[in-house]
Amino acid sequence: MRHAGTMAQPPIEMTDLPSASTPDQTQTHAGCVILVTGATGGLGEALSRALARGGATVALHGRVVRKLEALYDAIVEAGAPEPAILPLDFDKADSQAYADAAAGIEKQLGRLDAIVHCAGTLRRLAPIEHHTLEDWMTTLRVNLAAPAALTRALLPLLRRAPAARVIFTLDTRGHDPKAYWGSYAAAKAGLEALVHVLADEWENSPNLAVTGVVPGAIASPMRRRTHPGDDPTRLRTIDSLLPLYQALLGPDGERYRGRIIDAQAWLPPGA
């Protein structure tokens, strides 16, 4: 019997996943247009570069124009398809800003095949009494409301794609909340719920597939901030996750629609 006040969490999907030994997936994205949010952060930047190397036209979202321009230049200098940049501050954006972003992508790129949501923010790790209203509003806007609003604004473009993919980057503390994670855990839990909502709504839209990925402990800038005592040499690297995202964006991505994938379970030992 479950005691009052406890909450049973559904397991993160671990079986029937894309093989970790799958051959290089990058070439499957040649000619695709893929938006990566948080493209100047750890996972977002690595994924943007990898997708560009594989021939995708990447729309780079970020908050700081200088960083976006530097990433743009690096991709072009590497001989990859010319990317686009989408400067947008999720903490300040309103409905019109998202509509303008969608219009800009349509005008500049003409299509959209996928969105990979990597952007996120963590205001503080602290007891609930130290999470201010401002903390809550910023964290919920950036981590939950913004991905939902941007996906909504871009849905007409995605519906025109033959096989559209939307991937949300989740967090262990959204799936299994613990003390001190407060507003961040709540926002990421909401984002996980959004994956299930969209999967249900798109059940009869065979060209739309949504997936959630829980990266787990990786050597990322966020991890260095939340776990300063970690030995980074003992953590999986950001690059180790790229084949999973690439596989989910590829032809088999539809098989994993509505799934919440534990990336740590997917990674081979020692990766």
VEXKERO-844625 format. One record per atom (N, C-alpha, C): residue number from 1; residue in one letter; atom name; x negated, y negated, z negated. Coordinates in steps of 0.05 Angstrom, whole numbers. Each point is the difference from the previous one (the first is absolute). Example, Ala and Ser with C-alpha at 12.3 -4.5 7.8 and 13.67 -1.06 7.14 Angstrom:
n, res, atom, c1, c2, c3
1, A, N, -264, 114, -156
1, A, CA, 18, -24, 0
1, A, C, -18, -24, 0
2, S, N, 7, -21, 14
2, S, CA, -16, -24, -1
2, S, C, 15, -22, -14
# end
This chain:
n, res, atom, c1, c2, c3
1, M, N, -17, 24, 0
1, M, CA, 17, -24, 0
1, M, C, -18, -25, 0
2, R, N, 7, -19, 17
2, R, CA, -15, -25, 1
2, R, C, 9, -19, -22
3, H, N, -19, -10, -15
3, H, CA, 7, -18, -22
3, H, C, 7, -28, 11
4, A, N, 17, -14, -14
4, A, CA, 7, -27, 8
4, A, C, -25, -17, 1
5, G, N, -2, -17, 21
5, G, CA, -23, -17, 2
5, G, C, -22, 11, 17
6, T, N, 1, 25, 9
6, T, CA, -20, 11, 17
6, T, C, 10, -1, 29
7, M, N, -18, 1, 19
7, M, CA, 8, -2, 28
7, M, C, -15, 21, 16
8, A, N, 14, 17, 14
8, A, CA, -13, 20, 16
8, A, C, -6, -12, 27
9, Q, N, -26, 2, 8
9, Q, CA, -9, -10, 25
9, Q, C, 0, 22, 21
10, P, N, 11, -5, 24
10, P, CA, -3, 20, 22
10, P, C, -29, 2, 8
11, P, N, -9, 24, 7
11, P, CA, -28, 4, 7
11, P, C, -7, -15, 26
12, I, N, -25, -9, 2
12, I, CA, -10, -10, 25
12, I, C, -4, 23, 19
13, E, N, 7, -4, 25
13, E, CA, -3, 22, 19
13, E, C, -29, 7, 4
14, M, N, -6, 26, 0
14, M, CA, -28, 9, 2
14, M, C, -3, 21, 22
15, T, N, 22, 12, 9
15, T, CA, -2, 23, 19
15, T, C, 8, -9, 28
16, D, N, -9, 17, 19
16, D, CA, 7, -5, 28
16, D, C, -9, -28, 9
17, L, N, -24, -7, -7
17, L, CA, -10, -27, 7
17, L, C, -18, 3, 25
18, P, N, -5, -23, 12
18, P, CA, -20, 0, 22
18, P, C, -26, 12, -10
19, S, N, -12, 17, 17
19, S, CA, -25, 13, -9
19, S, C, -22, -20, -4
20, A, N, -15, 3, -21
20, A, CA, -23, -17, -5
20, A, C, -22, 5, 19
21, S, N, 1, 23, 14
21, S, CA, -20, 6, 20
21, S, C, 9, -6, 29
22, T, N, 23, -15, 2
22, T, CA, 10, -7, 26
22, T, C, -21, -16, 15
23, P, N, -4, 5, 26
23, P, CA, -19, -15, 15
23, P, C, 6, -30, 0
24, D, N, -19, -16, 7
24, D, CA, 2, -29, -1
24, D, C, 27, -9, 12
25, Q, N, 15, -15, -17
25, Q, CA, 27, -9, 8
25, Q, C, 0, -27, 14
26, T, N, -23, -14, 0
26, T, CA, 0, -28, 9
26, T, C, 10, -3, 29
27, Q, N, -7, 20, 17
27, Q, CA, 7, -4, 28
27, Q, C, 30, 2, 5
28, T, N, 15, 11, -19
28, T, CA, 29, 2, 4
28, T, C, 13, -27, -1
29, H, N, -14, -21, -8
29, H, CA, 12, -27, -4
29, H, C, -7, -19, 23
30, A, N, -14, 9, 20
30, A, CA, -7, -17, 22
30, A, C, 26, -11, 13
31, G, N, 0, -27, 4
31, G, CA, 23, -13, 12
31, G, C, 22, -7, -19
32, C, N, -1, 9, -25
32, C, CA, 20, -7, -20
32, C, C, -5, -27, -12
33, V, N, 21, -12, -10
33, V, CA, -2, -25, -15
33, V, C, 8, 6, -29
34, I, N, -18, -5, -18
34, I, CA, 4, 8, -28
34, I, C, -6, -24, -18
35, L, N, 19, -7, -18
35, L, CA, -4, -21, -19
35, L, C, -10, 12, -26
36, V, N, -22, -11, -10
36, V, CA, -11, 9, -26
36, V, C, 1, -24, -19
37, T, N, 15, 2, -22
37, T, CA, 1, -21, -19
37, T, C, -23, 3, -20
38, G, N, -9, -22, -11
38, G, CA, -23, 1, -18
38, G, C, -25, 9, 15
39, A, N, -2, -9, 25
39, A, CA, -22, 10, 18
39, A, C, -27, -9, -8
40, T, N, -2, -20, -18
40, T, CA, -27, -8, -9
40, T, C, -7, 12, -27
41, G, N, 17, 18, -10
41, G, CA, -7, 14, -25
41, G, C, -14, 26, 6
42, G, N, -5, 16, -21
42, G, CA, -16, 24, 3
42, G, C, 11, 20, 20
43, L, N, 23, 12, -6
43, L, CA, 12, 20, 18
43, L, C, 10, -13, 25
44, G, N, 12, -23, -2
44, G, CA, 11, -14, 24
44, G, C, -22, -6, 20
45, E, N, -23, -10, -9
45, E, CA, -21, -6, 19
45, E, C, -12, 25, 13
46, A, N, -5, 20, -16
46, A, CA, -11, 25, 11
46, A, C, 18, 12, 20
47, L, N, 27, 0, -6
47, L, CA, 19, 12, 19
47, L, C, 2, -17, 25
48, S, N, 0, -27, -3
48, S, CA, 2, -17, 24
48, S, C, -24, 5, 19
49, R, N, -24, 2, -11
49, R, CA, -23, 5, 16
49, R, C, 2, 28, 14
50, A, N, 9, 20, -15
50, A, CA, 2, 27, 11
50, A, C, 20, 1, 23
51, L, N, 23, -12, -5
51, L, CA, 21, 0, 21
51, L, C, -9, -15, 25
52, A, N, -14, -22, -4
52, A, CA, -10, -16, 23
52, A, C, -21, 17, 15
53, R, N, -17, 14, -14
53, R, CA, -20, 17, 14
53, R, C, 14, 21, 17
54, G, N, 23, 9, -9
54, G, CA, 14, 20, 15
54, G, C, 17, -10, 22
55, G, N, -1, -27, 6
55, G, CA, 14, -11, 22
55, G, C, 26, -13, -6
56, A, N, 8, -2, -26
56, A, CA, 25, -14, -7
56, A, C, -5, -30, 0
57, T, N, 21, -15, 7
57, T, CA, 1, -29, -4
57, T, C, 11, -4, -28
58, V, N, -17, -11, -18
58, V, CA, 8, -3, -28
58, V, C, 8, -29, -6
59, A, N, 23, -3, -11
59, A, CA, 9, -26, -11
59, A, C, -9, -1, -29
60, L, N, -18, -19, -5
60, L, CA, -14, -1, -26
60, L, C, 15, -20, -18
61, H, N, 12, 10, -21
61, H, CA, 13, -18, -19
61, H, C, -18, -5, -24
62, G, N, 1, -25, -10
62, G, CA, -14, -7, -24
62, G, C, 8, -28, -9
63, R, N, -11, -8, -22
63, R, CA, 7, -26, -12
63, R, C, -20, -21, 7
64, V, N, -26, 8, 3
64, V, CA, -21, -19, 4
64, V, C, -9, 0, 29
65, V, N, 4, -22, 14
65, V, CA, -6, -1, 29
65, V, C, -29, 5, 6
66, R, N, -18, -10, -16
66, R, CA, -29, 3, 4
66, R, C, -7, 30, 0
67, K, N, 11, 16, -18
67, K, CA, -5, 28, 0
67, K, C, 12, 15, 24
68, L, N, 23, -9, 8
68, L, CA, 13, 12, 23
68, L, C, -16, -5, 25
69, E, N, -10, -25, 3
69, E, CA, -16, -7, 23
69, E, C, -26, 16, 1
70, A, N, -13, 4, -23
70, A, CA, -24, 16, -1
70, A, C, 5, 29, 9
71, L, N, 22, 12, -9
71, L, CA, 6, 27, 8
71, L, C, 7, 1, 29
72, Y, N, 15, -20, 10
72, Y, CA, 6, -2, 28
72, Y, C, -26, 0, 17
73, D, N, -19, -16, -8
73, D, CA, -25, -2, 15
73, D, C, -15, 26, 0
74, A, N, 0, 14, -23
74, A, CA, -15, 25, -2
74, A, C, 13, 21, 18
75, I, N, 26, 1, 2
75, I, CA, 13, 19, 17
75, I, C, -5, -5, 29
76, V, N, 1, -25, 8
76, V, CA, -5, -8, 28
76, V, C, -29, 6, 7
77, E, N, -18, -7, -18
77, E, CA, -29, 5, 6
77, E, C, -6, 29, 2
78, A, N, 16, 17, -13
78, A, CA, -4, 29, 2
78, A, C, 11, 12, 26
79, G, N, 12, -17, 17
79, G, CA, 11, 9, 25
79, G, C, 27, 12, -1
80, A, N, 14, -3, -22
80, A, CA, 27, 11, -3
80, A, C, 20, -19, 12
81, P, N, 25, 9, 4
81, P, CA, 21, -18, 10
81, P, C, 3, -25, -17
82, E, N, 5, -23, 12
82, E, CA, 3, -25, -14
82, E, C, 23, 2, -20
83, P, N, -5, -4, -26
83, P, CA, 22, 1, -19
83, P, C, 15, -27, 0
84, A, N, 21, -1, -16
84, A, CA, 14, -24, -6
84, A, C, -2, -5, -30
85, I, N, 3, -25, -9
85, I, CA, 0, -6, -28
85, I, C, 27, -11, -9
86, L, N, 8, 8, -24
86, L, CA, 25, -9, -11
86, L, C, -5, -11, -28
87, P, N, -7, -26, -3
87, P, CA, -3, -11, -27
87, P, C, 27, -4, -13
88, L, N, 3, 12, -23
88, L, CA, 26, -3, -14
88, L, C, -5, 7, -30
89, D, N, 7, -20, -17
89, D, CA, -2, 4, -29
89, D, C, 25, 12, -10
90, F, N, 0, 26, -7
90, F, CA, 23, 13, -9
90, F, C, 12, -12, -26
91, D, N, -16, -13, -16
91, D, CA, 10, -12, -24
91, D, C, 17, -25, 5
92, K, N, -4, -12, 23
92, K, CA, 14, -25, 6
92, K, C, 20, 2, 24
93, A, N, -2, 22, 15
93, A, CA, 16, 2, 24
93, A, C, 30, 2, -6
94, D, N, 16, -14, 17
94, D, CA, 29, 2, -2
94, D, C, 11, 15, 24
95, S, N, 26, 1, 3
95, S, CA, 13, 15, 21
95, S, C, -9, -10, 28
96, Q, N, -2, -27, 2
96, Q, CA, -8, -11, 26
96, Q, C, -28, 7, 7
97, A, N, -18, 2, -20
97, A, CA, -28, 7, 5
97, A, C, -1, 29, 12
98, Y, N, 16, 18, -10
98, Y, CA, 0, 27, 10
98, Y, C, 12, 1, 28
99, A, N, 21, -16, 5
99, A, CA, 12, -1, 27
99, A, C, -20, -11, 20
100, D, N, -15, -21, -9
100, D, CA, -21, -12, 18
100, D, C, -22, 20, 5
101, A, N, -7, 16, -20
101, A, CA, -21, 20, 4
101, A, C, 8, 21, 21
102, A, N, 25, 9, -2
102, A, CA, 10, 19, 19
102, A, C, 1, -12, 28
103, A, N, 9, -25, 2
103, A, CA, 1, -13, 26
103, A, C, -28, -3, 12
104, G, N, -19, -7, -17
104, G, CA, -28, -3, 9
104, G, C, -11, 26, 11
105, I, N, 4, 22, -14
105, I, CA, -10, 26, 9
105, I, C, 13, 8, 27
106, E, N, 26, -5, 2
106, E, CA, 14, 7, 25
106, E, C, -11, -17, 23
107, K, N, -4, -26, -5
107, K, CA, -9, -18, 21
107, K, C, -29, 7, 9
108, Q, N, -17, 5, -20
108, Q, CA, -28, 4, 6
108, Q, C, -7, 28, 10
109, L, N, 14, 20, -12
109, L, CA, -7, 28, 5
109, L, C, 21, 15, 16
110, G, N, 25, -9, -2
110, G, CA, 21, 11, 17
110, G, C, 12, 26, -11
111, R, N, -12, 12, -20
111, R, CA, 11, 25, -10
111, R, C, -13, 5, -28
112, L, N, 11, 20, -14
112, L, CA, -12, 9, -25
112, L, C, 7, 29, -4
113, D, N, -21, 16, -4
113, D, CA, 3, 29, -3
113, D, C, -1, 9, -29
114, A, N, -13, -15, -17
114, A, CA, -2, 9, -28
114, A, C, -8, -23, -18
115, I, N, 7, 4, -26
115, I, CA, -8, -18, -21
115, I, C, -13, 18, -21
116, V, N, -24, -8, -10
116, V, CA, -12, 13, -23
116, V, C, -2, -21, -22
117, H, N, 15, 3, -21
117, H, CA, 0, -19, -22
117, H, C, -22, 7, -20
118, C, N, -21, -17, 0
118, C, CA, -23, 4, -19
118, C, C, -2, -24, -20
119, A, N, 14, -22, 6
119, A, CA, -3, -23, -18
119, A, C, 11, 5, -27
120, G, N, -13, -11, -20
120, G, CA, 10, 3, -28
120, G, C, -14, -18, -18
121, T, N, 12, -5, -24
121, T, CA, -13, -17, -20
121, T, C, 6, 11, -27
122, L, N, -19, -4, -19
122, L, CA, 3, 8, -28
122, L, C, -7, -25, -17
123, R, N, 19, -10, -14
123, R, CA, -5, -24, -16
123, R, C, -15, 6, -26
124, R, N, 9, 21, -14
124, R, CA, -13, 6, -25
124, R, C, 7, 28, -10
125, L, N, -17, 12, -15
125, L, CA, 6, 25, -16
125, L, C, 2, -9, -29
126, A, N, 24, 2, -11
126, A, CA, 5, -10, -26
126, A, C, 27, 10, -11
127, P, N, 4, -1, -26
127, P, CA, 27, 7, -11
127, P, C, 21, -18, 12
128, I, N, 24, 9, 0
128, I, CA, 22, -14, 13
128, I, C, 4, -28, -10
129, E, N, -6, -5, -25
129, E, CA, 3, -28, -10
129, E, C, -19, -20, 12
130, H, N, -21, 10, 13
130, H, CA, -19, -17, 13
130, H, C, 4, -3, 30
131, H, N, 21, 14, 11
131, H, CA, 7, -3, 28
131, H, C, 20, -23, 2
132, T, N, -9, -23, 10
132, T, CA, 17, -23, 2
132, T, C, 20, 2, 23
133, L, N, 20, -17, 0
133, L, CA, 19, -1, 22
133, L, C, -15, -4, 26
134, E, N, -20, -18, 0
134, E, CA, -16, -5, 24
134, E, C, -14, 25, 10
135, D, N, -10, 16, -19
135, D, CA, -13, 25, 7
135, D, C, 20, 18, 14
136, W, N, 24, 2, -12
136, W, CA, 20, 18, 12
136, W, C, 8, -10, 28
137, M, N, 5, -26, 3
137, M, CA, 9, -10, 26
137, M, C, -21, 4, 22
138, T, N, -25, -6, -7
138, T, CA, -21, 3, 21
138, T, C, -4, 29, 7
139, T, N, -1, 17, -21
139, T, CA, -5, 29, 5
139, T, C, 23, 13, 16
140, L, N, 24, -7, -7
140, L, CA, 23, 11, 14
140, L, C, 2, -11, 29
141, R, N, -6, -25, 3
141, R, CA, 1, -12, 27
141, R, C, -21, 13, 18
142, V, N, -25, 2, -9
142, V, CA, -21, 10, 17
142, V, C, 1, 30, 5
143, N, N, 6, 15, -21
143, N, CA, -2, 29, 1
143, N, C, 26, 13, 10
144, L, N, 23, -13, -3
144, L, CA, 25, 12, 6
144, L, C, 17, -16, 20
145, A, N, 6, -25, -8
145, A, CA, 18, -15, 17
145, A, C, -12, -6, 28
146, A, N, -26, -6, 0
146, A, CA, -13, -7, 26
146, A, C, -1, 24, 19
147, P, N, -8, 24, -8
147, P, CA, 1, 22, 18
147, P, C, 28, 6, 11
148, A, N, 20, -3, -18
148, A, CA, 27, 4, 9
148, A, C, 9, -21, 20
149, A, N, -6, -25, -6
149, A, CA, 8, -22, 17
149, A, C, -14, 1, 27
150, L, N, -26, 6, 0
150, L, CA, -14, 2, 25
150, L, C, 9, 23, 17
151, T, N, 5, 23, -12
151, T, CA, 11, 22, 15
151, T, C, 27, -6, 12
152, R, N, 17, -13, -16
152, R, CA, 26, -8, 10
152, R, C, -2, -19, 24
153, A, N, -18, -20, -2
153, A, CA, -3, -19, 22
153, A, C, -11, 13, 26
154, L, N, -16, 21, -4
154, L, CA, -12, 13, 23
154, L, C, 15, 24, 11
155, L, N, 22, 6, -14
155, L, CA, 16, 24, 8
155, L, C, 10, -1, 29
156, P, N, 9, -23, 10
156, P, CA, 8, 0, 29
156, P, C, -23, 9, 19
157, L, N, -24, -9, -6
157, L, CA, -23, 8, 16
157, L, C, -5, 30, -3
158, L, N, 0, 10, -25
158, L, CA, -5, 28, -5
158, L, C, 21, 18, 14
159, R, N, 25, -9, 0
159, R, CA, 21, 16, 13
159, R, C, -5, 3, 30
160, R, N, -14, -18, 12
160, R, CA, -6, 2, 29
160, R, C, -24, 18, 5
161, A, N, -15, 8, -20
161, A, CA, -23, 17, 4
161, A, C, 9, 29, 3
162, P, N, -14, 15, 17
162, P, CA, 8, 28, 4
162, P, C, -4, 17, -25
163, A, N, -20, -6, -16
163, A, CA, -5, 16, -25
163, A, C, -12, -18, -21
164, A, N, 17, -16, -13
164, A, CA, -10, -19, -20
164, A, C, -6, 13, -26
165, R, N, -21, -10, -13
165, R, CA, -8, 9, -26
165, R, C, -2, -23, -20
166, V, N, 9, 4, -25
166, V, CA, -4, -19, -21
166, V, C, -12, 16, -24
167, I, N, -23, -9, -9
167, I, CA, -14, 13, -22
167, I, C, -3, -20, -23
168, F, N, 9, 8, -23
168, F, CA, -3, -16, -24
168, F, C, -21, 12, -18
169, T, N, -20, -17, -8
169, T, CA, -20, 9, -18
169, T, C, 10, -4, -29
170, L, N, 3, 22, -14
170, L, CA, 12, 0, -27
170, L, C, -22, 1, -21
171, D, N, 7, 8, -24
171, D, CA, -20, 1, -21
171, D, C, 9, 21, -21
172, T, N, -20, 13, -11
172, T, CA, 6, 20, -21
172, T, C, 17, -11, -22
173, R, N, -5, -25, -8
173, R, CA, 14, -12, -22
173, R, C, 29, -9, 8
174, G, N, 6, 0, 25
174, G, CA, 28, -3, 8
174, G, C, 15, 26, -2
175, H, N, -14, 22, 6
175, H, CA, 13, 26, -1
175, H, C, 1, 11, -29
176, D, N, -21, -6, -15
176, D, CA, -1, 10, -28
176, D, C, -9, -23, -18
177, P, N, 19, -18, -7
177, P, CA, -7, -25, -14
177, P, C, -11, 6, -28
178, K, N, -19, -17, -8
178, K, CA, -12, 2, -27
178, K, C, -1, -27, -13
179, A, N, -7, -1, -25
179, A, CA, -1, -25, -15
179, A, C, -20, -19, 13
180, Y, N, 7, -25, -2
180, Y, CA, -16, -23, 8
180, Y, C, 2, -7, 30
181, W, N, 12, 17, 15
181, W, CA, 1, -5, 29
181, W, C, 25, -17, 8
182, G, N, 18, -3, -18
182, G, CA, 23, -18, 2
182, G, C, 10, -7, 27
183, S, N, -4, -25, 8
183, S, CA, 12, -10, 25
183, S, C, -10, 15, 24
184, Y, N, -26, 7, 0
184, Y, CA, -11, 14, 23
184, Y, C, 12, 28, 3
185, A, N, 3, 15, -21
185, A, CA, 12, 26, 1
185, A, C, 29, -2, 9
186, A, N, 14, -19, -10
186, A, CA, 28, -4, 8
186, A, C, 3, -6, 30
187, A, N, -18, -17, 10
187, A, CA, 1, -7, 28
187, A, C, -7, 24, 18
188, K, N, -20, 15, -8
188, K, CA, -8, 23, 17
188, K, C, 21, 22, -2
189, A, N, 13, 3, -23
189, A, CA, 22, 19, -2
189, A, C, 23, -8, 19
190, G, N, 5, -26, 1
190, G, CA, 20, -9, 19
190, G, C, -7, 5, 29
191, L, N, -26, -3, 6
191, L, CA, -9, 5, 27
191, L, C, 3, 30, 8
192, E, N, -5, 17, -20
192, E, CA, 4, 29, 5
192, E, C, 30, 5, 5
193, A, N, 17, -13, -15
193, A, CA, 29, 4, 5
193, A, C, 7, -10, 28
194, L, N, -13, -22, 9
194, L, CA, 6, -10, 26
194, L, C, -6, 20, 22
195, V, N, -21, 16, -4
195, V, CA, -7, 20, 20
195, V, C, 24, 20, 3
196, H, N, 11, 8, -23
196, H, CA, 23, 19, 1
196, H, C, 25, -14, 12
197, V, N, 4, -25, -6
197, V, CA, 23, -14, 11
197, V, C, -2, -2, 30
198, L, N, -23, -8, 10
198, L, CA, -3, -3, 29
198, L, C, 1, 27, 14
199, A, N, -11, 21, -12
199, A, CA, 2, 27, 12
199, A, C, 29, 8, 3
200, D, N, 16, -7, -20
200, D, CA, 29, 7, 1
200, D, C, 14, -16, 21
201, E, N, -6, -26, 1
201, E, CA, 13, -18, 19
201, E, C, -7, 7, 29
202, W, N, -25, 9, 4
202, W, CA, -10, 6, 27
202, W, C, 3, 29, 7
203, E, N, 16, 15, -15
203, E, CA, 3, 28, 5
203, E, C, 9, 6, 29
204, N, N, 17, -17, 10
204, N, CA, 10, 4, 27
204, N, C, -14, -17, 21
205, S, N, -23, -10, -7
205, S, CA, -17, -16, 19
205, S, C, -26, 16, 4
206, P, N, 0, 18, 19
206, P, CA, -23, 18, 3
206, P, C, -26, -14, 7
207, N, N, 1, -24, 10
207, N, CA, -25, -14, 7
207, N, C, -11, -16, -24
208, L, N, 13, 0, -23
208, L, CA, -10, -14, -23
208, L, C, -8, 20, -22
209, A, N, -24, -2, -10
209, A, CA, -9, 18, -21
209, A, C, -15, -17, -22
210, V, N, 7, 5, -25
210, V, CA, -12, -14, -22
210, V, C, -13, 20, -19
211, T, N, -24, -7, -10
211, T, CA, -15, 17, -18
211, T, C, -12, -17, -22
212, G, N, -4, 12, -24
212, G, CA, -15, -13, -21
212, G, C, -25, 15, -6
213, V, N, -22, -14, -5
213, V, CA, -25, 13, -7
213, V, C, -10, -10, -27
214, V, N, -6, 18, -18
214, V, CA, -11, -7, -26
214, V, C, -30, 6, 1
215, P, N, -17, -20, 3
215, P, CA, -29, 5, 4
215, P, C, -13, 14, -24
216, G, N, 9, -7, -25
216, G, CA, -14, 11, -23
216, G, C, -26, -14, -5
217, A, N, -17, 12, -15
217, A, CA, -25, -13, -9
217, A, C, -20, 0, 23
218, I, N, -5, -23, 11
218, I, CA, -20, -4, 21
218, I, C, -17, -24, -7
219, A, N, -23, -2, 12
219, A, CA, -19, -21, -5
219, A, C, 8, -26, 15
220, S, N, 21, -13, -11
220, S, CA, 11, -24, 13
220, S, C, -4, -24, -18
221, P, N, 3, -24, 11
221, P, CA, -2, -24, -17
221, P, C, 21, 0, -23
222, M, N, 24, 9, 5
222, M, CA, 20, 2, -21
222, M, C, -9, 19, -22
223, R, N, -11, 22, 7
223, R, CA, -8, 20, -20
223, R, C, -23, -11, -17
224, R, N, -18, -15, 12
224, R, CA, -22, -12, -15
224, R, C, 11, -20, -21
225, R, N, 22, -13, 7
225, R, CA, 11, -19, -19
225, R, C, 15, 14, -22
226, T, N, 15, 21, 6
226, T, CA, 17, 13, -20
226, T, C, -15, 20, -17
227, H, N, -22, 11, 11
227, H, CA, -16, 20, -14
227, H, C, -29, -7, 2
228, P, N, -8, -21, -13
228, P, CA, -28, -9, 2
228, P, C, -21, 20, -10
229, G, N, 8, 19, -16
229, G, CA, -19, 20, -10
229, G, C, -4, 24, 18
230, D, N, 15, 1, 22
230, D, CA, -3, 22, 19
230, D, C, -27, 1, 12
231, D, N, -10, 24, 6
231, D, CA, -24, 3, 16
231, D, C, 9, 2, 29
232, P, N, -4, -20, 17
232, P, CA, 10, 0, 27
232, P, C, -11, 23, 17
233, T, N, -23, 11, -7
233, T, CA, -11, 22, 15
233, T, C, 16, 26, -3
234, R, N, 17, 1, -21
234, R, CA, 16, 24, -5
234, R, C, 28, -2, 12
235, L, N, 6, -23, 13
235, L, CA, 26, -4, 12
235, L, C, 0, 5, 30
236, R, N, 22, 8, 11
236, R, CA, 3, 2, 29
236, R, C, -3, -28, 11
237, T, N, -11, -1, 25
237, T, CA, -3, -26, 13
237, T, C, 25, -8, 14
238, I, N, 2, -26, 6
238, I, CA, 23, -10, 16
238, I, C, 0, 14, 27
239, D, N, -23, 4, 13
239, D, CA, -2, 12, 26
239, D, C, 11, 28, 0
240, S, N, -1, 14, -22
240, S, CA, 10, 28, -1
240, S, C, 30, 1, 4
241, L, N, 15, -22, -4
241, L, CA, 29, -1, 3
241, L, C, 8, -6, 29
242, L, N, -18, -11, 16
242, L, CA, 7, -9, 27
242, L, C, 12, 22, 17
243, P, N, -11, 24, 1
243, P, CA, 12, 21, 17
243, P, C, 29, 6, -7
244, L, N, 7, -2, -26
244, L, CA, 28, 5, -8
244, L, C, 18, -21, 12
245, Y, N, -7, -26, -3
245, Y, CA, 16, -21, 12
245, Y, C, 2, 3, 30
246, Q, N, -23, 6, 13
246, Q, CA, 0, 3, 29
246, Q, C, 18, 23, 9
247, A, N, 0, 22, -15
247, A, CA, 17, 23, 6
247, A, C, 29, -8, -2
248, L, N, 7, -14, -21
248, L, CA, 28, -8, -5
248, L, C, 10, -20, 21
249, L, N, -19, -15, 12
249, L, CA, 7, -19, 22
249, L, C, 1, 14, 27
250, G, N, -9, 25, 1
250, G, CA, -1, 14, 25
250, G, C, 25, 15, 7
251, P, N, -2, 18, 20
251, P, CA, 24, 14, 10
251, P, C, 14, 17, -21
252, D, N, -15, 10, -20
252, D, CA, 13, 17, -20
252, D, C, 12, -16, -23
253, G, N, -2, -26, 1
253, G, CA, 9, -17, -22
253, G, C, 30, 4, -7
254, E, N, 16, 6, 21
254, E, CA, 28, 3, -4
254, E, C, 6, 24, -19
255, R, N, -17, 19, -1
255, R, CA, 4, 24, -17
255, R, C, 0, -8, -30
256, Y, N, -12, -22, -6
256, Y, CA, -4, -8, -28
256, Y, C, 18, -23, -8
257, R, N, 22, -4, 15
257, R, CA, 18, -22, -6
257, R, C, 13, 4, -27
258, G, N, 0, -22, -16
258, G, CA, 12, 1, -26
258, G, C, -17, 13, -22
259, R, N, -25, 9, 7
259, R, CA, -17, 14, -19
259, R, C, -17, -20, -16
260, I, N, -6, 8, -25
260, I, CA, -19, -15, -16
260, I, C, -24, 19, -3
261, I, N, -22, -9, 12
261, I, CA, -24, 18, 2
261, I, C, -21, -8, -20
262, D, N, -9, 20, -15
262, D, CA, -22, -3, -18
262, D, C, -26, 3, 15
263, A, N, -15, -22, 6
263, A, CA, -24, 2, 16
263, A, C, -21, 16, -14
264, Q, N, -1, 0, -26
264, Q, CA, -20, 16, -14
264, Q, C, 4, 30, 4
265, A, N, 25, 8, 2
265, A, CA, 5, 28, 5
265, A, C, -7, 8, 29
266, W, N, 2, -20, 18
266, W, CA, -6, 5, 28
266, W, C, -29, 1, 5
267, L, N, -16, -15, -14
267, L, CA, -29, -2, 5
267, L, C, -13, 27, -7
268, P, N, -20, 8, 17
268, P, CA, -14, 25, -7
268, P, C, -19, -5, -23
269, P, N, -7, 21, -15
269, P, CA, -19, -3, -22
269, P, C, -26, -13, 9
270, G, N, -9, -19, -16
270, G, CA, -25, -13, 6
270, G, C, 1, -23, 20
271, A, N, 25, -6, 10
271, A, CA, 2, -21, 20
271, A, C, -5, -27, -12
# end
